[in-house]
């Protein structure tokens, strides 16, 4: 009886050990699962040229983005807010790529296929009269951190008039215009003024030579 009891006890221990091992393996498998991605795309024609907008939705907040793709270029909207941040392939300007993107987004809107979402980004906002100034900081996995500087005219009819500039190195210098017809130089002083105020109040931080919106 003692020998059999010992066998039963040993069997139970082995079963429990196997159960523990299987649980650890299962947990490790779950922990190493890559983020879930959903990809959708829309094809359209502009000036007899074929383009497509591809939307990548990730289970990780920072992993979702849009692409606009033509025969000669690929540009990215990292925060899916309707404004392109970078041309990653091809020689077209951001302004030209944005015009293509705007056309495709408008076609999606007219077809009731455009879903609005709240972008995931860090931002610092100031209001001066009818103008809203905003600095947005981005840390995409595909490139170094950068800032957007936005000026929204709240007096205009919807959609509001928006100017968007790019600080591609997050170094406090506006490098390019993403949306609008105004030179970045025209708003460089306002950008610097807002940076100084944000640093003073602790809403912006200096990090590795960059000025970024502080993470809440």
C-alpha positions as CSV (number, residue, x, y, z in Angstrom):
1,X,0.0,0.0,0.0
2,X,2.8,2.3,0.9
3,X,4.5,1.6,-2.5
4,X,1.3,2.3,-4.4
5,X,0.6,5.5,-2.3
6,X,4.1,6.6,-3.2
7,X,3.4,5.9,-6.9
8,X,0.1,7.8,-6.8
9,X,1.8,10.7,-5.0
10,X,4.7,10.8,-7.5
11,X,2.2,10.7,-10.4
12,X,0.3,13.7,-9.0
13,X,3.5,15.6,-8.5
14,X,4.5,15.0,-12.1
15,X,1.0,16.0,-13.3
16,X,1.2,19.2,-11.3
17,X,4.7,19.9,-12.6
18,X,3.5,19.4,-16.2
19,X,0.5,21.7,-15.6
20,X,2.9,24.3,-14.2
21,X,5.2,24.0,-17.1
22,X,2.4,24.2,-19.6
23,X,1.0,27.3,-17.8
24,X,4.4,29.0,-18.0
25,X,4.8,28.2,-21.7
26,X,1.3,29.5,-22.3
27,X,2.0,32.7,-20.4
28,X,5.3,33.2,-22.3
29,X,3.6,32.6,-25.6
30,X,1.0,35.3,-24.7
31,X,3.7,37.7,-23.5
32,X,5.6,37.4,-26.8
33,X,2.6,37.7,-29.2
34,X,3.2,40.5,-31.7
35,X,0.6,43.4,-31.8
36,X,-2.5,42.6,-33.8
37,X,-2.7,44.5,-37.1
38,X,-5.7,45.3,-39.3
39,X,-5.0,46.7,-42.8
40,X,-7.5,48.4,-45.0
41,X,-7.0,50.3,-48.2
42,X,-8.9,52.6,-50.7
43,X,-7.9,53.1,-54.3
44,X,-8.7,56.2,-56.3
45,X,-7.8,58.1,-59.4
46,X,-6.5,61.7,-59.6
47,X,-5.5,63.3,-62.9
48,X,-5.5,59.9,-64.5
49,X,-3.0,58.6,-62.0
50,X,-3.8,55.7,-59.6
51,X,-3.2,56.1,-55.8
52,X,-4.2,54.3,-52.7
53,X,-4.6,55.1,-49.0
54,X,-3.7,52.3,-46.7
55,X,-4.7,52.4,-43.1
56,X,-2.8,50.2,-40.5
57,X,-4.6,49.7,-37.2
58,X,-2.6,48.2,-34.4
59,X,-3.5,46.9,-30.9
60,X,-0.7,49.1,-29.7
61,X,-1.7,52.8,-29.6
62,X,1.5,54.1,-31.2
63,X,1.5,51.5,-34.0
64,X,-1.4,52.8,-36.0
65,X,-0.8,55.0,-39.1
66,X,-1.9,55.8,-42.6
67,X,0.0,55.7,-45.9
68,X,-0.8,57.4,-49.2
69,X,0.9,55.5,-52.0
70,X,1.5,56.5,-55.7
71,X,3.7,55.1,-58.4
72,X,6.4,57.5,-57.5
73,X,6.1,58.0,-53.7
74,X,5.0,56.8,-50.3
75,X,4.1,59.2,-47.5
76,X,3.0,58.6,-44.0
77,X,0.4,60.1,-41.6
78,X,1.7,58.8,-38.3
79,X,-1.2,60.0,-36.1
80,X,-4.0,59.4,-38.6
81,X,-5.2,63.0,-38.3
82,X,-5.3,63.8,-42.1
83,X,-1.9,65.5,-42.2
84,X,1.1,63.8,-43.7
85,X,4.3,64.0,-41.6
86,X,6.9,62.5,-44.0
87,X,7.6,61.3,-47.5
88,X,9.5,58.1,-46.9
89,X,10.0,57.0,-50.5
90,X,10.1,59.1,-53.7
91,X,11.0,62.6,-54.6
92,X,7.7,64.5,-54.4
93,X,7.2,67.3,-51.8
94,X,5.1,66.9,-48.7
95,X,2.7,69.6,-50.1
96,X,2.2,67.6,-53.3
97,X,1.6,64.3,-51.4
98,X,-0.8,66.2,-49.1
99,X,-2.9,67.3,-52.1
100,X,-3.2,63.7,-53.2
101,X,-4.0,62.6,-49.6
102,X,-6.7,65.4,-49.2
103,X,-8.4,64.3,-52.5
104,X,-8.5,60.6,-51.3
105,X,-9.8,61.5,-47.9
106,X,-12.5,63.7,-49.3
107,X,-13.6,60.9,-51.6
108,X,-13.7,58.5,-48.6
109,X,-15.8,61.1,-46.7
110,X,-18.2,61.5,-49.6
111,X,-18.6,57.7,-49.8
112,X,-19.2,57.6,-46.0
113,X,-16.2,55.4,-45.5
114,X,-14.1,57.6,-43.4
115,X,-13.9,56.8,-39.7
116,X,-12.7,59.5,-37.3
117,X,-10.6,58.6,-34.3
118,X,-8.9,60.5,-31.5
119,X,-5.2,60.5,-32.4
120,X,-2.7,59.4,-29.8
121,X,-0.1,62.1,-29.3
122,X,1.3,64.5,-26.7
123,X,0.3,68.2,-27.2
124,X,0.7,71.6,-25.6
125,X,-2.0,74.2,-26.4
126,X,-2.3,77.9,-26.0
127,X,-5.2,80.2,-27.0
128,X,-4.7,83.7,-28.1
129,X,-7.9,85.5,-29.2
130,X,-9.4,83.6,-32.1
131,X,-6.1,81.7,-32.8
132,X,-5.2,78.3,-31.2
133,X,-1.5,77.4,-31.1
134,X,-0.5,73.8,-30.6
135,X,2.7,71.8,-30.4
136,X,2.4,68.1,-30.9
137,X,5.2,65.7,-30.2
138,X,5.6,62.3,-31.9
139,X,7.8,59.3,-31.2
140,X,7.1,57.0,-34.1
141,X,9.0,53.7,-34.2
142,X,9.9,54.3,-37.9
143,X,11.9,57.5,-37.4
144,X,13.3,59.9,-34.7
145,X,11.0,62.1,-32.7
146,X,9.6,65.3,-34.3
147,X,7.2,68.1,-33.6
148,X,4.3,69.7,-35.4
149,X,3.3,73.3,-34.8
150,X,-0.4,74.0,-35.6
151,X,-2.3,77.3,-35.8
152,X,-6.0,77.0,-36.0
153,X,-8.2,80.0,-36.9
154,X,-11.3,79.4,-34.7
155,X,-13.3,82.2,-36.5
156,X,-13.6,80.3,-39.8
157,X,-16.5,78.1,-40.6
158,X,-16.1,74.3,-40.2
159,X,-13.7,72.8,-41.1
160,X,-11.5,75.4,-39.3
161,X,-8.6,76.9,-41.2
162,X,-5.4,75.1,-40.1
163,X,-1.8,75.8,-40.7
164,X,0.6,72.9,-39.9
165,X,4.4,73.2,-39.8
166,X,7.1,70.5,-39.2
167,X,10.0,70.7,-36.8
168,X,11.6,67.5,-38.1
169,X,14.4,67.4,-35.5
170,X,12.3,68.7,-32.6
171,X,15.1,71.3,-32.2
172,X,12.9,74.4,-32.1
173,X,13.3,75.2,-35.8
174,X,10.4,74.9,-38.2
175,X,11.7,73.1,-41.4
176,X,8.7,72.7,-43.6
177,X,5.0,73.5,-44.1
178,X,2.7,70.4,-44.0
179,X,-0.6,72.3,-44.6
180,X,-1.2,75.8,-45.8
181,X,0.5,78.3,-48.1
182,X,2.6,80.2,-45.5
183,X,6.4,80.0,-45.1
184,X,7.6,78.5,-41.8
185,X,9.7,81.6,-41.2
186,X,6.4,83.6,-40.8
187,X,5.6,81.7,-37.6
188,X,9.1,80.8,-36.3
189,X,8.9,83.6,-33.6
190,X,5.5,82.4,-32.4
191,X,6.9,78.8,-32.2
192,X,9.9,79.9,-30.2
193,X,7.8,82.0,-27.9
194,X,5.5,79.1,-27.2
195,X,8.5,76.8,-26.6
196,X,10.0,79.2,-24.0
197,X,6.6,79.5,-22.2
198,X,6.1,75.7,-22.2
199,X,9.6,75.1,-20.8
200,X,9.0,77.7,-18.1
201,X,5.7,76.1,-17.0
202,X,7.0,72.5,-17.3
203,X,4.7,71.5,-20.2
204,X,7.7,71.0,-22.5
205,X,11.0,69.3,-21.7
206,X,14.5,69.2,-23.2
207,X,15.6,65.7,-24.0
208,X,18.8,64.7,-25.9
209,X,18.9,68.0,-27.7
210,X,15.2,68.0,-28.5
211,X,12.3,70.0,-27.1
212,X,9.3,67.8,-26.6
213,X,5.9,67.9,-25.0
214,X,6.1,66.4,-21.5
215,X,4.5,63.0,-21.2
216,X,1.5,63.2,-18.7
